[in-house]
């Protein structure tokens, strides 16, 4: 064999599979415009005491696009479209009269708050620079656990906000959020009327968290809400709170306390909020025990209420507008993977007024969830609430849904 051939054989393996151009040259440039798509199909049944059994098959599409950043500036636009393929349910409360002005509405039927609607979901301009992100326009906002500020992501029509928001992370470990809101775009859709339509006002939200202490997260907030007068309720309130999370002896602990001025539907009360829980992980399993307490009149008008007090959603309305006489939820939740990547979560709730107990009722939840890949997932959910108290109504809900997004 010629020396030249030997040289080629020796050199070739060193370059086998390697590009002949710099690696940076092979990376594609980010697309200037990226389409977005989020589709959900859900079949849900509801059985509320005093109402007829209902069921509905709904589909929801969020379609839009976002741009790449140019000198820190970017843009997002998104529409939201919900259809009722089976419409044997009421999309708003009311037994005989369609008080919410929503569609579908079936007299006497149990309600599921998923109206047919077509609307602008998000439309904002964003500027990001110097560890700060500023958004102007219609946008999603979620702070902390969404107990006070959330997007009600469980319902088909997302709650969004016409707002100017700012997030700053200039100090290591410290995240500061501020938002000014002049309209809340609620889940009942653009055709809703009366107290169910979108809410306007002057709202100032301050929120912060600090992770600079190893193993501990500290947070605080001040939410100042001044809504324009509504037909049958006032949501005005000033709420101030602190929360902390950390580990002790292998157990994750969480505690939160808040004070609310002008609490309740008459806005003439002061009230407190407390939430504590402890979570222990056993390999792939976890067990959480907790207590959440709202004093009489304490209201959370912008929260994702579905995440609290059970999936039957039987306490949601009174929690939102503060018309309850006190609500204490003592709960226990167990999460375990079972087979084929399916996660199974079960919860028990014991509801009391301003004391720990079950004088307001009992609840149980069971959820099976499966994530197939980064785009496709499915959930089966059952929620049950039983009560003899006049404030609430016994309720059973069950749903099956499939989600796809990219």
C-alpha positions as CSV (number, residue, x, y, z in Angstrom):
1,X,0.0,0.0,0.0
2,X,1.3,3.5,-0.9
3,X,2.3,5.8,1.9
4,X,-0.4,8.3,0.8
5,X,-3.1,5.6,1.2
6,X,-1.9,4.8,4.7
7,X,-2.0,8.4,5.6
8,X,-5.6,8.7,4.4
9,X,-6.7,5.6,6.3
10,X,-5.1,7.0,9.5
11,X,-6.7,10.4,9.2
12,X,-10.2,9.4,8.1
13,X,-11.4,7.8,11.4
14,X,-10.5,11.0,13.3
15,X,-13.0,12.9,11.1
16,X,-15.7,10.2,10.7
17,X,-19.1,11.7,11.4
18,X,-17.7,15.1,12.1
19,X,-18.9,18.1,10.0
20,X,-16.5,19.8,7.7
21,X,-17.9,23.2,8.7
22,X,-17.9,24.9,12.1
23,X,-20.6,23.6,14.4
24,X,-22.2,27.0,14.8
25,X,-22.8,27.2,11.1
26,X,-25.0,24.1,11.2
27,X,-27.4,25.5,13.9
28,X,-30.6,26.9,12.2
29,X,-31.5,30.4,12.9
30,X,-34.5,30.8,15.2
31,X,-37.7,31.3,13.2
32,X,-38.9,34.9,13.1
33,X,-42.5,33.8,13.5
34,X,-43.5,30.6,15.4
35,X,-47.1,29.3,15.3
36,X,-48.7,28.1,18.5
37,X,-51.5,25.6,18.9
38,X,-53.2,24.2,22.1
39,X,-56.1,21.9,21.6
40,X,-58.3,20.3,24.4
41,X,-61.2,17.9,24.0
42,X,-63.2,17.2,27.2
43,X,-66.2,15.2,28.1
44,X,-67.6,16.3,31.5
45,X,-70.6,15.2,33.5
46,X,-72.1,17.0,36.5
47,X,-74.8,16.0,39.0
48,X,-75.8,18.8,41.4
49,X,-78.5,18.3,44.0
50,X,-81.7,20.1,43.0
51,X,-80.6,20.2,39.3
52,X,-80.9,17.7,36.5
53,X,-77.9,15.6,35.5
54,X,-75.9,17.1,32.7
55,X,-73.1,16.2,30.3
56,X,-71.2,18.0,27.7
57,X,-68.5,17.4,25.0
58,X,-66.5,20.5,24.4
59,X,-63.5,21.4,22.3
60,X,-61.2,24.3,22.7
61,X,-58.5,25.6,20.4
62,X,-56.0,28.3,21.1
63,X,-54.3,29.3,17.9
64,X,-51.7,32.0,17.5
65,X,-48.1,32.9,16.9
66,X,-45.1,34.5,18.6
67,X,-42.1,36.3,17.2
68,X,-38.5,36.0,18.0
69,X,-36.9,38.8,20.0
70,X,-35.5,41.8,18.1
71,X,-33.4,44.1,20.3
72,X,-35.4,42.7,23.2
73,X,-38.8,43.3,21.6
74,X,-41.1,40.4,20.8
75,X,-44.9,39.9,20.2
76,X,-47.5,37.3,20.9
77,X,-51.1,37.0,19.5
78,X,-53.5,34.2,20.4
79,X,-57.2,33.5,19.7
80,X,-59.4,31.1,21.7
81,X,-62.3,29.2,20.3
82,X,-64.7,26.9,22.3
83,X,-67.4,24.7,20.8
84,X,-70.0,22.5,22.5
85,X,-70.4,19.3,20.5
86,X,-72.8,17.9,23.1
87,X,-74.5,20.8,24.8
88,X,-76.8,19.2,27.5
89,X,-75.5,21.4,30.3
90,X,-75.7,25.1,31.4
91,X,-72.5,27.1,31.0
92,X,-73.5,29.5,33.8
93,X,-75.4,29.3,37.1
94,X,-79.2,29.7,37.0
95,X,-82.0,27.2,37.2
96,X,-84.8,28.8,35.1
97,X,-83.4,32.1,33.8
98,X,-80.1,32.4,31.9
99,X,-78.7,35.0,34.4
100,X,-75.2,34.7,32.9
101,X,-76.2,35.3,29.3
102,X,-74.1,32.4,28.1
103,X,-74.6,29.5,25.6
104,X,-75.5,26.7,26.1
105,X,-78.2,27.1,28.7
106,X,-80.5,24.2,29.5
107,X,-83.2,24.9,32.1
108,X,-82.8,23.0,35.4
109,X,-79.5,21.4,34.2
110,X,-76.4,21.1,36.3
111,X,-73.8,23.7,35.3
112,X,-70.4,23.4,33.8
113,X,-68.7,26.8,33.2
114,X,-67.5,26.1,29.6
115,X,-69.5,28.5,27.3
116,X,-69.2,28.5,23.5
117,X,-67.2,31.6,22.7
118,X,-64.7,33.0,20.2
119,X,-62.4,35.7,21.6
120,X,-58.9,37.2,21.7
121,X,-57.1,35.3,24.5
122,X,-53.7,37.0,24.5
123,X,-52.2,39.9,22.6
124,X,-49.1,41.6,24.0
125,X,-45.8,43.3,23.3
126,X,-42.8,42.2,25.4
127,X,-39.5,43.9,26.1
128,X,-36.7,41.9,27.8
129,X,-33.5,43.4,28.9
130,X,-31.3,44.0,32.0
131,X,-32.9,41.1,33.9
132,X,-36.3,42.6,33.4
133,X,-39.3,41.6,31.3
134,X,-42.1,44.1,30.6
135,X,-45.4,43.0,28.9
136,X,-48.1,45.4,27.7
137,X,-51.5,44.0,26.5
138,X,-53.8,41.1,27.1
139,X,-51.8,38.4,28.9
140,X,-51.8,35.4,31.3
141,X,-50.9,36.0,34.9
142,X,-50.3,33.4,37.6
143,X,-48.6,34.3,40.9
144,X,-47.5,31.6,43.4
145,X,-50.0,28.8,43.8
146,X,-52.8,30.8,42.0
147,X,-54.7,31.0,45.3
148,X,-55.2,34.8,44.7
149,X,-54.0,35.5,41.1
150,X,-54.5,32.8,38.5
151,X,-55.6,32.0,34.9
152,X,-58.4,29.4,35.8
153,X,-56.5,27.1,33.4
154,X,-58.8,24.1,34.1
155,X,-61.9,25.7,32.3
156,X,-61.9,25.8,28.6
157,X,-62.0,29.6,28.4
158,X,-58.9,30.9,30.1
159,X,-58.9,34.0,32.4
160,X,-56.6,36.6,31.1
161,X,-55.8,40.2,32.0
162,X,-55.5,43.5,30.1
163,X,-52.5,44.7,31.9
164,X,-49.0,46.1,32.1
165,X,-46.8,43.6,33.9
166,X,-43.1,43.7,35.0
167,X,-40.8,40.9,36.3
168,X,-37.3,41.8,37.6
169,X,-34.5,39.4,38.6
170,X,-31.6,41.9,38.9
171,X,-30.7,40.7,42.4
172,X,-29.6,37.0,42.6
173,X,-32.3,34.8,44.1
174,X,-34.9,37.7,44.2
175,X,-37.9,37.8,41.8
176,X,-40.1,40.9,41.9
177,X,-43.4,41.1,40.0
178,X,-45.8,44.1,39.5
179,X,-48.9,44.3,37.4
180,X,-51.4,47.0,36.7
181,X,-54.7,45.6,35.5
182,X,-57.7,47.5,34.1
183,X,-59.8,44.6,32.9
184,X,-60.2,40.9,33.9
185,X,-61.3,38.7,31.0
186,X,-63.3,36.1,32.8
187,X,-64.1,32.4,31.9
188,X,-67.8,33.1,30.9
189,X,-66.7,34.6,27.6
190,X,-67.4,37.8,25.6
191,X,-71.2,37.3,25.5
192,X,-71.7,37.1,29.3
193,X,-73.9,39.7,31.0
194,X,-74.5,41.1,34.4
195,X,-72.1,40.0,37.2
196,X,-70.6,37.4,34.9
197,X,-69.2,39.7,32.3
198,X,-65.5,40.8,32.2
199,X,-64.6,43.0,35.2
200,X,-63.0,46.4,34.9
201,X,-61.2,48.5,37.5
202,X,-57.9,49.7,38.8
203,X,-55.9,46.8,40.2
204,X,-52.3,46.9,41.5
205,X,-50.5,43.6,42.2
206,X,-47.1,43.4,43.9
207,X,-45.5,39.9,44.3
208,X,-42.0,38.8,45.3
209,X,-40.0,35.7,46.2
210,X,-36.5,35.1,47.5
211,X,-34.5,31.8,47.1
212,X,-31.1,33.1,48.4
213,X,-31.3,31.1,51.5
214,X,-30.4,27.4,50.8
215,X,-33.3,25.1,50.9
216,X,-35.8,27.9,51.7
217,X,-38.2,30.0,49.6
218,X,-39.7,33.1,51.0
219,X,-42.4,35.2,49.4
220,X,-44.8,38.1,49.9
221,X,-47.5,40.0,48.2
222,X,-49.8,43.0,48.3
223,X,-52.9,42.9,46.0
224,X,-54.9,46.2,45.9
225,X,-58.1,45.6,43.9
226,X,-60.6,48.5,43.2
227,X,-63.3,47.2,40.8
228,X,-65.9,49.3,39.2
229,X,-69.4,48.8,40.7
230,X,-71.0,45.5,39.7
231,X,-74.7,44.7,39.6
232,X,-74.8,42.3,42.5
233,X,-71.4,42.2,44.2
234,X,-68.3,44.2,45.0
235,X,-65.0,42.5,44.8
236,X,-62.9,45.4,46.2
237,X,-60.3,44.3,48.6
238,X,-56.7,44.9,49.8
239,X,-54.9,41.7,50.6
240,X,-51.4,41.4,52.1
241,X,-49.6,38.1,52.7
242,X,-46.4,36.1,53.4
243,X,-45.4,32.5,52.6
244,X,-42.5,30.2,53.2
245,X,-41.4,26.8,51.9
246,X,-38.5,24.6,53.1
247,X,-37.5,21.1,54.2
248,X,-37.1,19.8,57.7
249,X,-36.2,16.1,58.4
250,X,-36.9,15.1,54.8
251,X,-40.4,16.6,54.9
252,X,-41.3,19.6,52.7
253,X,-43.2,22.2,54.7
254,X,-45.3,25.1,53.4
255,X,-47.0,28.0,55.3
256,X,-48.9,31.0,54.2
257,X,-50.8,33.8,56.0
258,X,-52.7,36.7,54.6
259,X,-54.8,39.7,55.9
260,X,-57.6,41.1,53.9
261,X,-59.2,44.6,54.4
262,X,-62.7,45.2,53.1
263,X,-63.3,41.4,52.8
264,X,-66.7,40.0,51.8
265,X,-69.5,40.9,49.4
266,X,-70.4,44.0,51.5
267,X,-66.7,45.1,51.8
268,X,-67.0,46.0,55.4
269,X,-65.0,43.2,57.1
270,X,-61.5,42.3,57.9
271,X,-60.5,38.6,57.5
272,X,-57.5,36.3,57.7
273,X,-56.3,33.4,55.5
274,X,-54.0,30.6,56.5
275,X,-52.6,27.6,54.6
276,X,-50.1,25.0,55.9
277,X,-49.1,21.6,54.6
278,X,-46.4,19.0,54.8
279,X,-45.3,16.6,52.1
280,X,-43.3,13.4,52.5
281,X,-41.9,11.6,49.5
282,X,-41.5,7.8,49.5
283,X,-39.5,6.9,46.4
284,X,-42.0,7.7,43.5
285,X,-44.9,8.3,45.9
286,X,-45.8,11.4,47.9
287,X,-48.2,12.1,50.8
288,X,-49.4,15.6,51.6
289,X,-51.4,16.7,54.7
290,X,-52.7,20.2,55.0
291,X,-55.2,22.8,56.3
292,X,-56.4,25.8,54.4
293,X,-58.6,28.3,56.3
294,X,-60.5,31.4,55.1
295,X,-62.2,33.6,57.7
296,X,-65.8,34.5,57.0
297,X,-66.0,36.9,54.1
298,X,-62.4,36.3,52.8
299,X,-62.6,36.5,49.0
300,X,-60.3,35.5,46.1
301,X,-62.0,36.9,43.0
302,X,-59.0,36.3,40.7
303,X,-57.9,32.9,41.9
304,X,-57.8,29.5,40.1
305,X,-60.3,28.2,42.5
306,X,-60.5,24.7,40.9
307,X,-57.0,24.0,42.4
308,X,-58.4,24.3,45.9
309,X,-61.2,22.6,48.0
310,X,-61.9,19.7,45.8
311,X,-62.5,19.1,42.1
312,X,-66.3,19.0,42.5
313,X,-66.0,22.8,42.5
314,X,-68.9,23.0,45.0
315,X,-67.3,25.8,47.1
316,X,-65.9,27.9,44.3
317,X,-68.6,30.6,43.9
318,X,-68.6,31.5,47.6
319,X,-64.8,31.5,47.8
320,X,-64.6,33.9,44.8
321,X,-67.1,36.5,46.2
322,X,-66.6,36.0,49.9
323,X,-70.2,35.0,50.7
324,X,-69.2,32.1,52.9
325,X,-69.4,32.1,56.7
326,X,-65.8,30.7,57.0
327,X,-64.3,27.8,55.1
328,X,-61.7,25.4,56.5
329,X,-60.4,22.5,54.3
330,X,-58.5,19.8,56.1
331,X,-57.1,17.5,53.3
332,X,-54.8,14.6,52.6
333,X,-53.4,13.7,49.2
334,X,-51.6,10.6,48.0
335,X,-49.8,10.5,44.6
336,X,-48.4,7.2,43.1
337,X,-47.3,6.1,39.7
338,X,-49.1,2.9,38.7
339,X,-48.4,1.4,35.2
340,X,-47.6,2.6,31.7
341,X,-46.5,6.0,33.1
342,X,-49.9,6.8,34.5
343,X,-49.9,8.9,37.7
344,X,-52.8,8.4,40.2
345,X,-53.7,11.0,42.8
346,X,-56.3,10.7,45.5
347,X,-57.5,13.3,48.0
348,X,-59.9,13.5,50.9
349,X,-61.3,16.8,52.2
350,X,-63.1,17.6,55.5
351,X,-64.8,21.0,55.4
352,X,-65.6,23.1,58.4
353,X,-66.5,26.8,58.8
354,X,-64.0,28.7,61.0
355,X,-63.0,25.5,62.9
356,X,-61.4,22.3,61.9
357,X,-64.0,19.6,61.3
358,X,-66.5,18.3,58.8
359,X,-69.7,20.3,59.8
360,X,-69.8,21.8,56.2
361,X,-69.2,18.5,54.4
362,X,-66.9,15.9,53.0
363,X,-65.1,15.6,49.6
364,X,-63.1,13.1,47.7
365,X,-61.1,13.4,44.4
366,X,-59.4,10.9,42.2
367,X,-57.2,11.8,39.2
368,X,-55.5,9.6,36.6
369,X,-53.0,11.4,34.3
370,X,-50.8,10.3,31.5
371,X,-48.2,12.3,29.6
372,X,-47.4,10.5,26.3
373,X,-44.8,13.0,25.1
374,X,-44.0,16.7,25.1
375,X,-47.2,17.4,23.1
376,X,-49.9,14.9,24.1
377,X,-51.5,14.1,27.5
378,X,-54.7,12.8,28.9
379,X,-56.5,13.2,32.3
380,X,-59.5,11.4,33.9
381,X,-60.8,13.3,36.9
382,X,-63.6,12.6,39.5
383,X,-64.7,15.0,42.2
384,X,-67.3,14.4,44.9
385,X,-68.7,16.7,47.6
386,X,-71.4,15.8,50.1
387,X,-73.0,18.2,52.5
388,X,-76.2,18.9,54.5
389,X,-75.3,22.6,55.1
390,X,-77.5,25.2,53.5
391,X,-74.6,27.2,52.2
392,X,-73.5,24.5,49.8
393,X,-75.0,21.8,47.5
394,X,-73.9,18.2,47.2
395,X,-72.1,17.8,43.8
396,X,-70.5,15.1,41.7
397,X,-68.3,15.8,38.7
398,X,-66.3,13.6,36.3
399,X,-64.4,14.3,33.2
400,X,-62.1,12.8,30.6
401,X,-59.9,15.0,28.4
402,X,-57.1,14.9,25.9
403,X,-54.6,17.8,25.4
404,X,-52.4,18.4,22.4
405,X,-50.0,21.4,22.0
406,X,-46.9,22.5,20.2
